[in-house]
Amino acid sequence: MTTVSLLLHGDPDEVDEQARQLRTELLDLDVDSAEFAPGEPAPELSKGADADTVSTIIVALSTSPVLLQLVRVLRDWVRRDERRKIELRDGERSMLLTNTSADDNQAAIEAFFRHDPQD
């Protein structure tokens, strides 16, 4: 089974809604689960949200066809708004997707998931 963390970065007023929309799209795939990570408490003495808020979705999947679907959904989702950013994390590895070309994003995501830990 593959588990990937998706960290959505953005404006505090938008990132929560965007994360919920993305999670709904992910649940339409045949993923094993797509759950929000437990929230972290605000730092002490903080006066409000940072300019860049992060929301995390943990996605678990067990088949390659679903992984290909996930790649397409992430590629398309990030391209819908020039301000969207998703950070993919798989253990210690991470990559940031932004509103670059669909081909560039797809190639980067595929290379990320093809990574052989023995490389």
Backbone as XML, in Angstrom:
<?xml version="1.0"?>
<chain id="A" units="angstrom">
  <residue number="1" name="MET">
    <atom name="N" x="0.839" y="-1.177" z="0.000"/>
    <atom name="CA" x="0.000" y="0.000" z="0.000"/>
    <atom name="C" x="0.892" y="1.250" z="0.000"/>
  </residue>
  <residue number="2" name="THR">
    <atom name="N" x="0.515" y="2.228" z="-0.771"/>
    <atom name="CA" x="1.218" y="3.497" z="-0.844"/>
    <atom name="C" x="0.432" y="4.536" z="-0.057"/>
  </residue>
  <residue number="3" name="THR">
    <atom name="N" x="1.136" y="5.281" z="0.782"/>
    <atom name="CA" x="0.511" y="6.375" z="1.520"/>
    <atom name="C" x="1.255" y="7.654" z="1.186"/>
  </residue>
  <residue number="4" name="VAL">
    <atom name="N" x="0.515" y="8.676" z="0.812"/>
    <atom name="CA" x="1.093" y="9.951" z="0.411"/>
    <atom name="C" x="0.390" y="11.056" z="1.179"/>
  </residue>
  <residue number="5" name="SER">
    <atom name="N" x="1.172" y="12.023" z="1.640"/>
    <atom name="CA" x="0.598" y="13.211" z="2.272"/>
    <atom name="C" x="0.534" y="14.317" z="1.237"/>
  </residue>
  <residue number="6" name="LEU">
    <atom name="N" x="-0.601" y="14.960" z="1.149"/>
    <atom name="CA" x="-0.781" y="16.094" z="0.252"/>
    <atom name="C" x="-0.956" y="17.333" z="1.112"/>
  </residue>
  <residue number="7" name="LEU">
    <atom name="N" x="-0.028" y="18.255" z="1.033"/>
    <atom name="CA" x="-0.099" y="19.490" z="1.812"/>
    <atom name="C" x="-0.510" y="20.618" z="0.892"/>
  </residue>
  <residue number="8" name="LEU">
    <atom name="N" x="-1.656" y="21.202" z="1.146"/>
    <atom name="CA" x="-2.147" y="22.311" z="0.336"/>
    <atom name="C" x="-1.749" y="23.604" z="1.021"/>
  </residue>
  <residue number="9" name="HIS">
    <atom name="N" x="-1.096" y="24.471" z="0.273"/>
    <atom name="CA" x="-0.647" y="25.759" z="0.784"/>
    <atom name="C" x="-1.516" y="26.844" z="0.161"/>
  </residue>
  <residue number="10" name="GLY">
    <atom name="N" x="-1.779" y="27.876" z="0.914"/>
    <atom name="CA" x="-2.508" y="28.974" z="0.318"/>
    <atom name="C" x="-3.083" y="29.932" z="1.316"/>
  </residue>
  <residue number="11" name="ASP">
    <atom name="N" x="-3.924" y="30.789" z="0.805"/>
    <atom name="CA" x="-4.597" y="31.810" z="1.592"/>
    <atom name="C" x="-5.502" y="31.130" z="2.618"/>
  </residue>
  <residue number="12" name="PRO">
    <atom name="N" x="-5.450" y="31.567" z="3.876"/>
    <atom name="CA" x="-6.267" y="30.940" z="4.928"/>
    <atom name="C" x="-7.755" y="30.925" z="4.615"/>
  </residue>
  <residue number="13" name="ASP">
    <atom name="N" x="-8.220" y="31.933" z="3.881"/>
    <atom name="CA" x="-9.642" y="32.000" z="3.558"/>
    <atom name="C" x="-10.046" y="30.990" z="2.485"/>
  </residue>
  <residue number="14" name="GLU">
    <atom name="N" x="-9.077" y="30.443" z="1.773"/>
    <atom name="CA" x="-9.386" y="29.550" z="0.661"/>
    <atom name="C" x="-8.925" y="28.112" z="0.853"/>
  </residue>
  <residue number="15" name="VAL">
    <atom name="N" x="-7.863" y="27.898" z="1.618"/>
    <atom name="CA" x="-7.241" y="26.578" z="1.644"/>
    <atom name="C" x="-8.161" y="25.513" z="2.253"/>
  </residue>
  <residue number="16" name="ASP">
    <atom name="N" x="-8.955" y="25.855" z="3.249"/>
    <atom name="CA" x="-9.849" y="24.861" z="3.858"/>
    <atom name="C" x="-10.875" y="24.375" z="2.845"/>
  </residue>
  <residue number="17" name="GLU">
    <atom name="N" x="-11.506" y="25.314" z="2.142"/>
    <atom name="CA" x="-12.491" y="24.939" z="1.135"/>
    <atom name="C" x="-11.848" y="24.142" z="0.003"/>
  </residue>
  <residue number="18" name="GLN">
    <atom name="N" x="-10.672" y="24.566" z="-0.446"/>
    <atom name="CA" x="-9.980" y="23.853" z="-1.512"/>
    <atom name="C" x="-9.618" y="22.440" z="-1.078"/>
  </residue>
  <residue number="19" name="ALA">
    <atom name="N" x="-9.169" y="22.283" z="0.160"/>
    <atom name="CA" x="-8.804" y="20.959" z="0.661"/>
    <atom name="C" x="-10.022" y="20.045" z="0.686"/>
  </residue>
  <residue number="20" name="ARG">
    <atom name="N" x="-11.149" y="20.567" z="1.085"/>
    <atom name="CA" x="-12.375" y="19.756" z="1.107"/>
    <atom name="C" x="-12.796" y="19.359" z="-0.307"/>
  </residue>
  <residue number="21" name="GLN">
    <atom name="N" x="-12.664" y="20.290" z="-1.261"/>
    <atom name="CA" x="-13.001" y="19.977" z="-2.650"/>
    <atom name="C" x="-12.062" y="18.902" z="-3.209"/>
  </residue>
  <residue number="22" name="LEU">
    <atom name="N" x="-10.768" y="19.040" z="-2.935"/>
    <atom name="CA" x="-9.807" y="18.051" z="-3.425"/>
    <atom name="C" x="-10.076" y="16.692" z="-2.800"/>
  </residue>
  <residue number="23" name="ARG">
    <atom name="N" x="-10.343" y="16.658" z="-1.511"/>
    <atom name="CA" x="-10.630" y="15.379" z="-0.841"/>
    <atom name="C" x="-11.844" y="14.704" z="-1.489"/>
  </residue>
  <residue number="24" name="THR">
    <atom name="N" x="-12.877" y="15.476" z="-1.815"/>
    <atom name="CA" x="-14.057" y="14.917" z="-2.480"/>
    <atom name="C" x="-13.669" y="14.296" z="-3.817"/>
  </residue>
  <residue number="25" name="GLU">
    <atom name="N" x="-12.824" y="14.981" z="-4.581"/>
    <atom name="CA" x="-12.357" y="14.428" z="-5.859"/>
    <atom name="C" x="-11.564" y="13.143" z="-5.644"/>
  </residue>
  <residue number="26" name="LEU">
    <atom name="N" x="-10.732" y="13.120" z="-4.608"/>
    <atom name="CA" x="-9.925" y="11.929" z="-4.322"/>
    <atom name="C" x="-10.802" y="10.753" z="-3.925"/>
  </residue>
  <residue number="27" name="LEU">
    <atom name="N" x="-11.862" y="11.009" z="-3.173"/>
    <atom name="CA" x="-12.757" y="9.937" z="-2.752"/>
    <atom name="C" x="-13.538" y="9.363" z="-3.932"/>
  </residue>
  <residue number="28" name="ASP">
    <atom name="N" x="-13.658" y="10.124" z="-5.018"/>
    <atom name="CA" x="-14.302" y="9.600" z="-6.228"/>
    <atom name="C" x="-13.412" y="8.579" z="-6.931"/>
  </residue>
  <residue number="29" name="LEU">
    <atom name="N" x="-12.116" y="8.595" z="-6.615"/>
    <atom name="CA" x="-11.196" y="7.578" z="-7.136"/>
    <atom name="C" x="-11.349" y="6.334" z="-6.274"/>
  </residue>
  <residue number="30" name="ASP">
    <atom name="N" x="-10.650" y="5.300" z="-6.623"/>
    <atom name="CA" x="-10.720" y="4.059" z="-5.860"/>
    <atom name="C" x="-9.595" y="4.003" z="-4.821"/>
  </residue>
  <residue number="31" name="VAL">
    <atom name="N" x="-9.361" y="5.151" z="-4.138"/>
    <atom name="CA" x="-8.335" y="5.168" z="-3.095"/>
    <atom name="C" x="-8.855" y="4.402" z="-1.882"/>
  </residue>
  <residue number="32" name="ASP">
    <atom name="N" x="-7.937" y="3.859" z="-1.092"/>
    <atom name="CA" x="-8.350" y="3.162" z="0.117"/>
    <atom name="C" x="-8.861" y="4.142" z="1.166"/>
  </residue>
  <residue number="33" name="SER">
    <atom name="N" x="-8.236" y="5.316" z="1.234"/>
    <atom name="CA" x="-8.712" y="6.369" z="2.131"/>
    <atom name="C" x="-8.121" y="7.706" z="1.717"/>
  </residue>
  <residue number="34" name="ALA">
    <atom name="N" x="-8.799" y="8.766" z="2.111"/>
    <atom name="CA" x="-8.326" y="10.144" z="1.927"/>
    <atom name="C" x="-8.851" y="10.919" z="3.132"/>
  </residue>
  <residue number="35" name="GLU">
    <atom name="N" x="-8.004" y="11.054" z="4.125"/>
    <atom name="CA" x="-8.416" y="11.649" z="5.398"/>
    <atom name="C" x="-7.581" y="12.877" z="5.713"/>
  </residue>
  <residue number="36" name="PHE">
    <atom name="N" x="-8.192" y="13.831" z="6.389"/>
    <atom name="CA" x="-7.442" y="14.993" z="6.850"/>
    <atom name="C" x="-6.541" y="14.571" z="7.992"/>
  </residue>
  <residue number="37" name="ALA">
    <atom name="N" x="-5.324" y="15.078" z="7.986"/>
    <atom name="CA" x="-4.397" y="14.808" z="9.083"/>
    <atom name="C" x="-4.883" y="15.574" z="10.307"/>
  </residue>
  <residue number="38" name="PRO">
    <atom name="N" x="-4.580" y="15.041" z="11.484"/>
    <atom name="CA" x="-4.966" y="15.781" z="12.694"/>
    <atom name="C" x="-4.328" y="17.168" z="12.671"/>
  </residue>
  <residue number="39" name="GLY">
    <atom name="N" x="-5.085" y="18.169" z="13.065"/>
    <atom name="CA" x="-4.588" y="19.540" z="13.045"/>
    <atom name="C" x="-3.538" y="19.784" z="14.107"/>
  </residue>
  <residue number="40" name="GLU">
    <atom name="N" x="-2.645" y="20.689" z="13.805"/>
    <atom name="CA" x="-1.631" y="21.083" z="14.772"/>
    <atom name="C" x="-2.116" y="22.333" z="15.477"/>
  </residue>
  <residue number="41" name="PRO">
    <atom name="N" x="-1.875" y="22.449" z="16.775"/>
    <atom name="CA" x="-2.315" y="23.648" z="17.488"/>
    <atom name="C" x="-1.545" y="24.873" z="17.018"/>
  </residue>
  <residue number="42" name="ALA">
    <atom name="N" x="-2.182" y="26.031" z="17.127"/>
    <atom name="CA" x="-1.506" y="27.282" z="16.768"/>
    <atom name="C" x="-0.371" y="27.539" z="17.736"/>
  </residue>
  <residue number="43" name="PRO">
    <atom name="N" x="0.712" y="28.134" z="17.261"/>
    <atom name="CA" x="1.825" y="28.445" z="18.154"/>
    <atom name="C" x="1.365" y="29.375" z="19.276"/>
  </residue>
  <residue number="44" name="GLU">
    <atom name="N" x="1.981" y="29.230" z="20.438"/>
    <atom name="CA" x="1.643" y="30.101" z="21.556"/>
    <atom name="C" x="1.886" y="31.544" z="21.170"/>
  </residue>
  <residue number="45" name="LEU">
    <atom name="N" x="1.048" y="32.411" z="21.695"/>
    <atom name="CA" x="1.135" y="33.852" z="21.471"/>
    <atom name="C" x="0.856" y="34.255" z="20.027"/>
  </residue>
  <residue number="46" name="SER">
    <atom name="N" x="0.331" y="33.315" z="19.225"/>
    <atom name="CA" x="0.011" y="33.703" z="17.858"/>
    <atom name="C" x="-1.236" y="34.581" z="17.878"/>
  </residue>
  <residue number="47" name="LYS">
    <atom name="N" x="-1.292" y="35.519" z="16.957"/>
    <atom name="CA" x="-2.407" y="36.453" z="16.924"/>
    <atom name="C" x="-3.384" y="36.139" z="15.802"/>
  </residue>
  <residue number="48" name="GLY">
    <atom name="N" x="-3.147" y="35.108" z="15.074"/>
    <atom name="CA" x="-4.051" y="34.754" z="13.987"/>
    <atom name="C" x="-3.357" y="33.833" z="13.023"/>
  </residue>
  <residue number="49" name="ALA">
    <atom name="N" x="-4.033" y="33.560" z="11.922"/>
    <atom name="CA" x="-3.492" y="32.634" z="10.928"/>
    <atom name="C" x="-2.318" y="33.275" z="10.192"/>
  </residue>
  <residue number="50" name="ASP">
    <atom name="N" x="-1.370" y="32.448" z="9.814"/>
    <atom name="CA" x="-0.268" y="32.922" z="8.988"/>
    <atom name="C" x="-0.801" y="33.292" z="7.608"/>
  </residue>
  <residue number="51" name="ALA">
    <atom name="N" x="0.002" y="34.008" z="6.865"/>
    <atom name="CA" x="-0.392" y="34.379" z="5.506"/>
    <atom name="C" x="-0.501" y="33.150" z="4.622"/>
  </residue>
  <residue number="52" name="ASP">
    <atom name="N" x="0.215" y="32.093" z="4.971"/>
    <atom name="CA" x="0.187" y="30.854" z="4.202"/>
    <atom name="C" x="-0.280" y="29.736" z="5.126"/>
  </residue>
  <residue number="53" name="THR">
    <atom name="N" x="-1.498" y="29.273" z="4.939"/>
    <atom name="CA" x="-2.064" y="28.211" z="5.749"/>
    <atom name="C" x="-1.868" y="26.888" z="5.024"/>
  </residue>
  <residue number="54" name="VAL">
    <atom name="N" x="-1.720" y="25.830" z="5.799"/>
    <atom name="CA" x="-1.512" y="24.507" z="5.211"/>
    <atom name="C" x="-2.606" y="23.568" z="5.695"/>
  </residue>
  <residue number="55" name="SER">
    <atom name="N" x="-3.132" y="22.779" z="4.805"/>
    <atom name="CA" x="-4.069" y="21.722" z="5.145"/>
    <atom name="C" x="-3.488" y="20.433" z="4.567"/>
  </residue>
  <residue number="56" name="THR">
    <atom name="N" x="-3.559" y="19.340" z="5.328"/>
    <atom name="CA" x="-2.949" y="18.092" z="4.903"/>
    <atom name="C" x="-3.998" y="16.997" z="4.735"/>
  </residue>
  <residue number="57" name="ILE">
    <atom name="N" x="-3.911" y="16.287" z="3.613"/>
    <atom name="CA" x="-4.756" y="15.124" z="3.347"/>
    <atom name="C" x="-3.830" y="13.920" z="3.212"/>
  </residue>
  <residue number="58" name="ILE">
    <atom name="N" x="-4.122" y="12.867" z="3.949"/>
    <atom name="CA" x="-3.357" y="11.621" z="3.863"/>
    <atom name="C" x="-4.126" y="10.673" z="2.946"/>
  </residue>
  <residue number="59" name="VAL">
    <atom name="N" x="-3.479" y="10.257" z="1.852"/>
    <atom name="CA" x="-4.121" y="9.387" z="0.867"/>
    <atom name="C" x="-3.440" y="8.029" z="0.900"/>
  </residue>
  <residue number="60" name="ALA">
    <atom name="N" x="-4.239" y="6.978" z="1.004"/>
    <atom name="CA" x="-3.717" y="5.611" z="0.949"/>
    <atom name="C" x="-4.338" y="4.910" z="-0.255"/>
  </residue>
  <residue number="61" name="LEU">
    <atom name="N" x="-3.494" y="4.235" z="-1.037"/>
    <atom name="CA" x="-3.975" y="3.501" z="-2.195"/>
    <atom name="C" x="-3.136" y="2.252" z="-2.380"/>
  </residue>
  <residue number="62" name="SER">
    <atom name="N" x="-3.742" y="1.260" z="-3.033"/>
    <atom name="CA" x="-3.037" y="-0.015" z="-3.119"/>
    <atom name="C" x="-2.846" y="-0.535" z="-4.536"/>
  </residue>
  <residue number="63" name="THR">
    <atom name="N" x="-3.295" y="0.185" z="-5.553"/>
    <atom name="CA" x="-3.118" y="-0.310" z="-6.917"/>
    <atom name="C" x="-2.520" y="0.751" z="-7.823"/>
  </residue>
  <residue number="64" name="SER">
    <atom name="N" x="-1.785" y="0.300" z="-8.807"/>
    <atom name="CA" x="-1.153" y="1.208" z="-9.764"/>
    <atom name="C" x="-2.153" y="2.011" z="-10.584"/>
  </residue>
  <residue number="65" name="PRO">
    <atom name="N" x="-3.267" y="1.414" z="-11.042"/>
    <atom name="CA" x="-4.228" y="2.223" z="-11.799"/>
    <atom name="C" x="-4.755" y="3.409" z="-10.985"/>
  </residue>
  <residue number="66" name="VAL">
    <atom name="N" x="-4.949" y="3.218" z="-9.694"/>
    <atom name="CA" x="-5.420" y="4.313" z="-8.851"/>
    <atom name="C" x="-4.332" y="5.371" z="-8.720"/>
  </residue>
  <residue number="67" name="LEU">
    <atom name="N" x="-3.095" y="4.951" z="-8.666"/>
    <atom name="CA" x="-1.982" y="5.896" z="-8.602"/>
    <atom name="C" x="-1.963" y="6.774" z="-9.851"/>
  </residue>
  <residue number="68" name="LEU">
    <atom name="N" x="-2.200" y="6.183" z="-11.005"/>
    <atom name="CA" x="-2.260" y="6.960" z="-12.250"/>
    <atom name="C" x="-3.414" y="7.953" z="-12.215"/>
  </residue>
  <residue number="69" name="GLN">
    <atom name="N" x="-4.559" y="7.534" z="-11.669"/>
    <atom name="CA" x="-5.691" y="8.445" z="-11.534"/>
    <atom name="C" x="-5.349" y="9.589" z="-10.585"/>
  </residue>
  <residue number="70" name="LEU">
    <atom name="N" x="-4.667" y="9.262" z="-9.485"/>
    <atom name="CA" x="-4.256" y="10.274" z="-8.517"/>
    <atom name="C" x="-3.354" y="11.310" z="-9.185"/>
  </residue>
  <residue number="71" name="VAL">
    <atom name="N" x="-2.410" y="10.847" z="-9.995"/>
    <atom name="CA" x="-1.501" y="11.745" z="-10.707"/>
    <atom name="C" x="-2.306" y="12.725" z="-11.557"/>
  </residue>
  <residue number="72" name="ARG">
    <atom name="N" x="-3.286" y="12.225" z="-12.296"/>
    <atom name="CA" x="-4.095" y="13.088" z="-13.155"/>
    <atom name="C" x="-4.910" y="14.101" z="-12.348"/>
  </residue>
  <residue number="73" name="VAL">
    <atom name="N" x="-5.524" y="13.643" z="-11.259"/>
    <atom name="CA" x="-6.337" y="14.542" z="-10.433"/>
    <atom name="C" x="-5.481" y="15.657" z="-9.850"/>
  </residue>
  <residue number="74" name="LEU">
    <atom name="N" x="-4.313" y="15.317" z="-9.306"/>
    <atom name="CA" x="-3.437" y="16.333" z="-8.723"/>
    <atom name="C" x="-2.950" y="17.310" z="-9.781"/>
  </residue>
  <residue number="75" name="ARG">
    <atom name="N" x="-2.553" y="16.788" z="-10.932"/>
    <atom name="CA" x="-2.081" y="17.636" z="-12.031"/>
    <atom name="C" x="-3.171" y="18.621" z="-12.446"/>
  </residue>
  <residue number="76" name="ASP">
    <atom name="N" x="-4.386" y="18.128" z="-12.621"/>
    <atom name="CA" x="-5.483" y="18.982" z="-13.070"/>
    <atom name="C" x="-5.925" y="19.950" z="-11.971"/>
  </residue>
  <residue number="77" name="TRP">
    <atom name="N" x="-5.942" y="19.482" z="-10.739"/>
    <atom name="CA" x="-6.407" y="20.323" z="-9.637"/>
    <atom name="C" x="-5.508" y="21.538" z="-9.452"/>
  </residue>
  <residue number="78" name="VAL">
    <atom name="N" x="-4.223" y="21.347" z="-9.486"/>
    <atom name="CA" x="-3.298" y="22.458" z="-9.263"/>
    <atom name="C" x="-3.344" y="23.458" z="-10.421"/>
  </residue>
  <residue number="79" name="ARG">
    <atom name="N" x="-3.718" y="23.011" z="-11.601"/>
    <atom name="CA" x="-3.754" y="23.895" z="-12.771"/>
    <atom name="C" x="-5.012" y="24.764" z="-12.813"/>
  </residue>
  <residue number="80" name="ARG">
    <atom name="N" x="-6.010" y="24.471" z="-11.995"/>
    <atom name="CA" x="-7.261" y="25.230" z="-12.043"/>
    <atom name="C" x="-7.145" y="26.641" z="-11.475"/>
  </residue>
  <residue number="81" name="ASP">
    <atom name="N" x="-6.099" y="26.901" z="-10.712"/>
    <atom name="CA" x="-5.927" y="28.230" z="-10.123"/>
    <atom name="C" x="-4.430" y="28.487" z="-9.992"/>
  </residue>
  <residue number="82" name="GLU">
    <atom name="N" x="-3.974" y="29.610" z="-10.497"/>
    <atom name="CA" x="-2.536" y="29.896" z="-10.510"/>
    <atom name="C" x="-1.939" y="30.008" z="-9.115"/>
  </residue>
  <residue number="83" name="ARG">
    <atom name="N" x="-2.763" y="30.190" z="-8.084"/>
    <atom name="CA" x="-2.243" y="30.323" z="-6.719"/>
    <atom name="C" x="-2.142" y="28.982" z="-5.989"/>
  </residue>
  <residue number="84" name="ARG">
    <atom name="N" x="-2.654" y="27.923" z="-6.568"/>
    <atom name="CA" x="-2.655" y="26.631" z="-5.881"/>
    <atom name="C" x="-1.271" y="26.012" z="-5.840"/>
  </residue>
  <residue number="85" name="LYS">
    <atom name="N" x="-0.967" y="25.427" z="-4.692"/>
    <atom name="CA" x="0.292" y="24.689" z="-4.507"/>
    <atom name="C" x="-0.023" y="23.451" z="-3.685"/>
  </residue>
  <residue number="86" name="ILE">
    <atom name="N" x="0.511" y="22.316" z="-4.111"/>
    <atom name="CA" x="0.378" y="21.075" z="-3.357"/>
    <atom name="C" x="1.774" y="20.520" z="-3.146"/>
  </residue>
  <residue number="87" name="GLU">
    <atom name="N" x="2.074" y="20.185" z="-1.928"/>
    <atom name="CA" x="3.331" y="19.512" z="-1.622"/>
    <atom name="C" x="3.027" y="18.042" z="-1.390"/>
  </residue>
  <residue number="88" name="LEU">
    <atom name="N" x="3.677" y="17.175" z="-2.173"/>
    <atom name="CA" x="3.536" y="15.728" z="-2.016"/>
    <atom name="C" x="4.630" y="15.240" z="-1.090"/>
  </residue>
  <residue number="89" name="ARG">
    <atom name="N" x="4.270" y="14.410" z="-0.139"/>
    <atom name="CA" x="5.277" y="13.825" z="0.750"/>
    <atom name="C" x="5.080" y="12.319" z="0.807"/>
  </residue>
  <residue number="90" name="ASP">
    <atom name="N" x="6.194" y="11.636" z="0.680"/>
    <atom name="CA" x="6.225" y="10.185" z="0.757"/>
    <atom name="C" x="7.428" y="9.853" z="1.627"/>
  </residue>
  <residue number="91" name="GLY">
    <atom name="N" x="7.200" y="9.693" z="2.924"/>
    <atom name="CA" x="8.318" y="9.483" z="3.833"/>
    <atom name="C" x="9.147" y="10.751" z="3.914"/>
  </residue>
  <residue number="92" name="GLU">
    <atom name="N" x="10.423" y="10.635" z="3.647"/>
    <atom name="CA" x="11.339" y="11.777" z="3.714"/>
    <atom name="C" x="11.373" y="12.586" z="2.419"/>
  </residue>
  <residue number="93" name="ARG">
    <atom name="N" x="10.814" y="12.046" z="1.351"/>
    <atom name="CA" x="10.841" y="12.737" z="0.064"/>
    <atom name="C" x="9.650" y="13.678" z="-0.059"/>
  </residue>
  <residue number="94" name="SER">
    <atom name="N" x="9.852" y="14.784" z="-0.760"/>
    <atom name="CA" x="8.743" y="15.693" z="-1.018"/>
    <atom name="C" x="8.977" y="16.422" z="-2.336"/>
  </residue>
  <residue number="95" name="MET">
    <atom name="N" x="7.897" y="16.935" z="-2.905"/>
    <atom name="CA" x="7.969" y="17.759" z="-4.102"/>
    <atom name="C" x="6.812" y="18.738" z="-4.072"/>
  </residue>
  <residue number="96" name="LEU">
    <atom name="N" x="6.998" y="19.887" z="-4.688"/>
    <atom name="CA" x="5.987" y="20.927" z="-4.717"/>
    <atom name="C" x="5.433" y="21.062" z="-6.124"/>
  </residue>
  <residue number="97" name="LEU">
    <atom name="N" x="4.108" y="20.974" z="-6.238"/>
    <atom name="CA" x="3.432" y="21.182" z="-7.516"/>
    <atom name="C" x="2.854" y="22.586" z="-7.527"/>
  </residue>
  <residue number="98" name="THR">
    <atom name="N" x="3.087" y="23.286" z="-8.612"/>
    <atom name="CA" x="2.525" y="24.620" z="-8.788"/>
    <atom name="C" x="1.834" y="24.666" z="-10.136"/>
  </residue>
  <residue number="99" name="ASN">
    <atom name="N" x="1.390" y="25.832" z="-10.507"/>
    <atom name="CA" x="0.657" y="25.990" z="-11.764"/>
    <atom name="C" x="1.611" y="26.112" z="-12.946"/>
  </residue>
  <residue number="100" name="THR">
    <atom name="N" x="2.436" y="25.081" z="-13.144"/>
    <atom name="CA" x="3.280" y="25.022" z="-14.345"/>
    <atom name="C" x="2.497" y="24.250" z="-15.395"/>
  </residue>
  <residue number="101" name="SER">
    <atom name="N" x="3.119" y="23.893" z="-16.474"/>
    <atom name="CA" x="2.389" y="23.180" z="-17.529"/>
    <atom name="C" x="1.945" y="21.807" z="-17.043"/>
  </residue>
  <residue number="102" name="ALA">
    <atom name="N" x="0.841" y="21.346" z="-17.580"/>
    <atom name="CA" x="0.305" y="20.038" z="-17.215"/>
    <atom name="C" x="1.321" y="18.937" z="-17.492"/>
  </residue>
  <residue number="103" name="ASP">
    <atom name="N" x="2.036" y="19.046" z="-18.628"/>
    <atom name="CA" x="3.031" y="18.034" z="-18.970"/>
    <atom name="C" x="4.178" y="18.027" z="-17.967"/>
  </residue>
  <residue number="104" name="ASP">
    <atom name="N" x="4.636" y="19.215" z="-17.562"/>
    <atom name="CA" x="5.716" y="19.297" z="-16.576"/>
    <atom name="C" x="5.286" y="18.690" z="-15.248"/>
  </residue>
  <residue number="105" name="ASN">
    <atom name="N" x="4.072" y="19.041" z="-14.801"/>
    <atom name="CA" x="3.583" y="18.494" z="-13.535"/>
    <atom name="C" x="3.427" y="16.980" z="-13.611"/>
  </residue>
  <residue number="106" name="GLN">
    <atom name="N" x="2.864" y="16.492" z="-14.700"/>
    <atom name="CA" x="2.668" y="15.047" z="-14.822"/>
    <atom name="C" x="4.010" y="14.321" z="-14.812"/>
  </residue>
  <residue number="107" name="ALA">
    <atom name="N" x="4.970" y="14.820" z="-15.548"/>
    <atom name="CA" x="6.293" y="14.187" z="-15.587"/>
    <atom name="C" x="6.934" y="14.195" z="-14.203"/>
  </residue>
  <residue number="108" name="ALA">
    <atom name="N" x="6.809" y="15.304" z="-13.487"/>
    <atom name="CA" x="7.406" y="15.397" z="-12.150"/>
    <atom name="C" x="6.734" y="14.438" z="-11.178"/>
  </residue>
  <residue number="109" name="ILE">
    <atom name="N" x="5.407" y="14.347" z="-11.228"/>
    <atom name="CA" x="4.682" y="13.444" z="-10.328"/>
    <atom name="C" x="5.029" y="11.994" z="-10.639"/>
  </residue>
  <residue number="110" name="GLU">
    <atom name="N" x="5.052" y="11.641" z="-11.921"/>
    <atom name="CA" x="5.383" y="10.263" z="-12.296"/>
    <atom name="C" x="6.793" y="9.901" z="-11.843"/>
  </residue>
  <residue number="111" name="ALA">
    <atom name="N" x="7.740" y="10.817" z="-12.011"/>
    <atom name="CA" x="9.111" y="10.557" z="-11.558"/>
    <atom name="C" x="9.150" y="10.402" z="-10.042"/>
  </residue>
  <residue number="112" name="PHE">
    <atom name="N" x="8.378" y="11.185" z="-9.335"/>
    <atom name="CA" x="8.318" y="11.107" z="-7.874"/>
    <atom name="C" x="7.845" y="9.720" z="-7.429"/>
  </residue>
  <residue number="113" name="PHE">
    <atom name="N" x="6.795" y="9.214" z="-8.061"/>
    <atom name="CA" x="6.244" y="7.907" z="-7.666"/>
    <atom name="C" x="7.058" y="6.725" z="-8.195"/>
  </residue>
  <residue number="114" name="ARG">
    <atom name="N" x="7.872" y="6.941" z="-9.228"/>
    <atom name="CA" x="8.734" y="5.872" z="-9.746"/>
    <atom name="C" x="9.980" y="5.701" z="-8.913"/>
  </residue>
  <residue number="115" name="HIS">
    <atom name="N" x="10.254" y="6.632" z="-8.019"/>
    <atom name="CA" x="11.489" y="6.625" z="-7.218"/>
    <atom name="C" x="11.727" y="5.262" z="-6.574"/>
  </residue>
  <residue number="116" name="ASP">
    <atom name="N" x="12.914" y="4.754" z="-6.761"/>
    <atom name="CA" x="13.328" y="3.501" z="-6.123"/>
    <atom name="C" x="14.159" y="3.862" z="-4.911"/>
  </residue>
  <residue number="117" name="PRO">
    <atom name="N" x="13.726" y="3.481" z="-3.679"/>
    <atom name="CA" x="14.470" y="3.852" z="-2.492"/>
    <atom name="C" x="15.932" y="3.404" z="-2.510"/>
  </residue>
  <residue number="118" name="GLN">
    <atom name="N" x="16.295" y="2.469" z="-3.386"/>
    <atom name="CA" x="17.675" y="1.988" z="-3.436"/>
    <atom name="C" x="18.534" y="2.843" z="-4.356"/>
  </residue>
  <residue number="119" name="ASP">
    <atom name="N" x="17.921" y="3.825" z="-5.059"/>
    <atom name="CA" x="18.689" y="4.708" z="-5.955"/>
    <atom name="C" x="19.689" y="5.522" z="-5.188"/>
  </residue>
</chain>
